[in-house]
Amino acid sequence: MASNTASGEANKQVKKQSDIKRFLRTMFSRKIVVLGAIGTTFFVLVAIFAPLIATHDPNAVGGFQERLLGSSAEHLLGTDYLGRDLFSRLVYGTRVSISTGVIATLMAVVIGSFLGMLAAYFGGWVDKLLMGACETFMAIPQIAVSMTLITLFGGGMLNMAVIMCIGSIPGMLRMMRASALSIMNQDYILAAKLSGQNKLKILYKHVFPNSVSPLIVSATQTVGMTILMESGLSFLGVGIKIPTASWGSIINEARPHLLMQPMYVLWPCICLGLLIISLNLLGDGVRDALDPSLRGEV
């Protein structure tokens, strides 16, 4: 009996390793996805090791003669209109943008998936209430909702993450509900109900693991959209508070000096574009790996 149990555990372990290898092989089967993964990893590492990479204090103001300087040995990408090192501000801006996007997306995934499963599992008035609120919220432009909430609660990285999360919840809720509804019709869910299993246990043990794949794909793309939204709000002056370095606020500060120092504007735009493209390419790879039809299994 013990040997059979050990053999079964070993087979499960081998199957799990095989599934992981197949997932990674399918995900990185296209070179463009590999480039996306490399780009995403690069920016994540920059965000993590920002204090080691930055050459100056990002908020240290220089003298009058150090303002709007070009690239040099001391200032790799030049300085801004206050004489602050642009390279260091971009490095710390990477941390702000990625942290805001990831935190907001994780919160939206947790809340949206929970509410989506509740709507799918209980149906009736619970489903109507949640979907009615979701559709009403989605009818309002997200930027209008975000600016209203920022006006009420203020900016700052944590507040921005919460506000971006609120804007992403309806999409996550609808996606989880649609995915969970397809799972609810499976025979093993009906068998679990008939066996008297607790409803919450059915949700987290059976419904969620089999419904989460589309949510993972959406989450990788939502991180990019959230970063873009945060940068847009910071560009408008209502996002991350000054003097905290943010790509959007750097672009806003550089706007009056576009003709005098064009690279002052272009560097944060290049960083923002590369990160969004990398995240979208990585999301495409995750989609390919999780979609059975794209793997040729159905």
C-alpha positions in Angstrom: 0.0 0.0 0.0 2.8 2.4 0.9 4.7 1.6 -2.3 1.5 2.3 -4.3 1.1 5.6 -2.6 4.7 6.6 -3.2 4.4 5.5 -6.8 1.3 7.6 -7.3 3.0 10.7 -5.8 6.0 10.2 -8.0 3.8 9.9 -11.1 2.0 13.1 -10.1 5.3 14.9 -9.6 6.5 13.7 -13.0 3.3 14.8 -14.7 3.5 18.2 -13.0 7.1 18.7 -14.2 6.0 17.7 -17.7 3.1 20.2 -17.7 5.4 23.0 -16.6 7.9 22.1 -19.4 5.1 22.0 -22.0 3.8 25.3 -20.7 7.2 27.0 -21.0 7.9 25.4 -24.4 4.6 26.6 -25.8 4.9 30.0 -24.2 8.4 30.7 -25.7 7.8 29.0 -29.0 7.8 32.4 -30.8 10.9 34.6 -30.7 8.9 37.7 -30.3 7.5 36.4 -27.0 11.1 35.7 -25.8 11.9 39.4 -26.5 8.9 40.4 -24.5 10.0 38.3 -21.6 13.5 39.7 -21.7 12.2 43.2 -21.8 9.8 42.7 -18.9 12.5 41.0 -16.9 14.9 43.8 -17.6 12.5 46.5 -16.3 11.5 44.4 -13.3 15.2 44.0 -12.3 15.7 47.7 -12.7 12.8 48.4 -10.4 14.0 45.9 -7.8 17.6 47.1 -7.8 16.9 50.8 -8.4 19.0 52.0 -5.4 22.0 50.1 -6.8 21.5 51.2 -10.4 20.8 54.9 -9.9 23.9 57.1 -10.0 22.4 60.0 -8.1 19.7 60.9 -5.6 16.6 61.2 -7.9 15.3 64.2 -5.9 18.6 66.0 -5.5 18.3 69.5 -7.1 21.4 70.8 -8.9 22.6 74.3 -9.4 21.5 76.7 -12.1 24.3 75.7 -14.4 23.3 72.0 -14.1 19.8 72.5 -15.5 18.9 70.9 -18.8 22.3 69.4 -19.5 22.9 66.8 -22.2 24.4 63.4 -21.8 27.8 63.3 -20.1 30.0 61.0 -18.0 28.5 62.4 -14.8 24.9 62.5 -16.0 24.3 59.6 -18.4 21.0 61.0 -19.8 21.5 64.6 -18.8 19.5 66.6 -16.2 16.0 68.0 -15.9 14.8 71.6 -15.5 15.8 71.5 -11.8 19.2 69.9 -12.4 18.2 66.5 -11.2 19.8 63.5 -12.8 17.4 62.2 -15.5 18.8 58.6 -15.5 18.3 58.2 -11.8 14.7 59.6 -12.0 13.9 57.2 -14.8 15.3 54.3 -12.8 13.2 55.1 -9.8 10.2 55.9 -12.1 10.4 52.3 -13.2 9.9 51.1 -9.7 6.9 53.5 -9.2 5.2 52.5 -12.5 5.7 48.7 -12.1 4.8 48.7 -8.4 1.6 50.6 -9.1 0.6 48.4 -12.1 1.3 45.1 -10.3 -0.3 46.0 -7.0 -3.4 47.4 -8.7 -3.7 44.3 -11.0 -3.3 41.8 -8.2 -6.0 43.5 -6.1 -8.3 43.6 -9.1 -7.7 39.9 -9.8 -8.4 38.9 -6.2 -11.6 41.0 -5.8 -12.8 40.5 -9.4 -12.4 36.7 -9.4 -14.1 36.4 -6.0 -17.1 38.4 -7.1 -17.2 36.7 -10.5 -17.3 33.3 -8.9 -20.1 34.4 -6.6 -22.1 35.7 -9.5 -21.7 32.5 -11.5 -22.3 30.1 -8.6 -25.3 31.7 -6.9 -26.9 33.3 -9.9 -30.3 34.9 -9.3 -30.4 38.3 -7.6 -26.7 38.0 -6.7 -25.8 37.7 -10.3 -28.1 40.5 -11.4 -26.9 42.9 -8.7 -23.2 42.3 -9.4 -23.6 42.5 -13.2 -25.8 45.5 -13.0 -23.3 47.4 -10.9 -20.5 46.2 -13.2 -22.2 47.4 -16.4 -23.1 50.7 -14.8 -19.5 51.3 -13.7 -18.2 50.3 -17.1 -20.5 52.8 -18.8 -18.4 55.6 -17.2 -15.0 56.4 -18.8 -12.3 55.0 -16.5 -10.3 58.2 -16.7 -13.3 60.2 -15.4 -13.7 57.7 -12.5 -10.0 57.8 -11.7 -9.8 61.6 -11.7 -12.9 61.9 -9.5 -11.4 59.4 -7.0 -8.0 61.1 -7.0 -9.8 64.4 -6.3 -11.5 62.8 -3.3 -8.7 60.8 -1.8 -5.5 62.4 -3.3 -2.6 61.0 -5.3 0.3 59.0 -4.1 1.4 55.5 -5.2 -0.8 53.5 -2.8 -3.9 55.6 -3.6 -3.1 55.4 -7.3 -2.9 51.6 -7.0 -6.3 51.4 -5.2 -7.9 53.7 -7.8 -6.5 51.8 -10.7 -7.7 48.6 -9.1 -11.2 49.9 -8.8 -11.2 50.7 -12.5 -10.0 47.1 -13.4 -12.4 45.1 -11.2 -15.4 45.1 -13.6 -13.4 43.6 -16.4 -12.0 40.9 -14.2 -15.4 40.2 -12.7 -17.1 39.7 -16.1 -14.2 37.5 -17.3 -14.3 35.3 -14.2 -18.1 35.0 -14.3 -18.1 33.9 -18.0 -15.3 31.4 -17.3 -16.9 30.1 -14.1 -20.3 29.6 -15.8 -18.8 27.2 -18.3 -17.2 25.3 -15.4 -20.4 25.2 -13.4 -22.1 23.0 -16.0 -19.4 20.2 -15.7 -20.4 16.9 -14.2 -17.8 17.0 -11.4 -19.3 20.3 -10.0 -22.7 18.7 -9.9 -21.3 15.6 -8.2 -19.6 17.8 -5.6 -22.9 19.6 -4.9 -24.8 16.3 -4.6 -22.1 14.9 -2.2 -22.9 17.8 0.1 -19.6 19.6 -0.1 -19.5 23.1 1.3 -20.2 25.8 -1.3 -17.1 27.8 -0.5 -15.0 24.6 -0.8 -16.5 23.9 -4.2 -15.6 27.5 -5.3 -12.0 27.5 -4.3 -11.2 23.8 -4.8 -13.0 23.2 -8.1 -14.4 26.4 -9.8 -11.5 28.8 -9.3 -8.5 26.5 -10.4 -10.4 25.6 -13.6 -11.5 29.2 -14.4 -8.4 31.2 -13.7 -6.5 30.7 -17.0 -8.3 33.6 -18.9 -7.8 35.8 -15.8 -4.0 35.2 -15.9 -3.8 36.2 -19.5 -5.9 39.3 -18.9 -3.8 40.2 -15.8 -0.6 40.4 -17.8 -2.2 42.8 -20.2 -3.9 44.8 -17.5 -0.6 45.6 -15.8 0.5 47.4 -19.0 -2.8 49.3 -19.3 -2.7 50.3 -15.6 0.9 51.6 -16.0 -0.2 53.6 -19.1 -3.2 55.0 -17.2 -1.0 55.9 -14.2 1.5 57.7 -16.5 -1.4 59.5 -18.2 -2.8 60.8 -14.9 0.7 61.8 -13.7 1.2 63.6 -16.9 -2.0 65.6 -16.2 -0.6 66.4 -12.8 -3.2 64.5 -10.7 -1.3 61.2 -10.3 1.9 60.5 -8.4 2.8 63.4 -6.1 5.9 65.5 -6.8 8.8 65.1 -6.2 8.4 61.3 -6.5 9.8 60.2 -9.8 7.2 58.9 -12.3 7.5 58.5 -16.0 4.3 60.5 -16.6 5.3 63.4 -14.3 8.8 63.5 -16.0 7.1 63.8 -19.4 4.8 66.6 -18.0 7.8 68.5 -16.6 9.7 68.1 -19.9 6.9 69.3 -22.1 7.9 73.0 -22.0 11.5 72.2 -22.9 10.8 69.9 -25.9 12.5 72.2 -28.4 15.5 73.0 -26.2 16.1 69.4 -24.9 14.0 66.8 -26.9 15.7 63.8 -25.3 14.3 65.0 -21.9 10.9 64.1 -23.3 11.9 61.1 -25.4 13.7 59.0 -22.8 10.6 58.4 -20.5 8.4 57.9 -23.6 10.8 55.3 -24.9 10.9 53.5 -21.5 7.1 53.6 -21.3 6.6 52.3 -24.8 9.1 49.4 -24.4 7.6 48.3 -21.1 4.0 48.3 -22.5 5.1 46.4 -25.6 7.1 43.9 -23.6 4.1 43.2 -21.3 1.7 42.8 -24.2 4.1 40.3 -26.0 4.5 38.4 -22.7 0.7 38.3 -22.3 0.4 36.9 -25.8 2.8 34.1 -24.9 0.9 33.3 -21.7 -2.3 33.1 -23.8 -0.7 30.7 -26.3 0.4 28.5 -23.4 -2.9 28.4 -21.6 -5.3 28.2 -24.5 -5.8 24.5 -25.6 -7.0 25.5 -29.1 -3.8 27.5 -29.7 -1.7 24.5 -28.5 -3.5 22.2 -30.9 -5.1 20.1 -28.2 -8.7 20.7 -29.4 
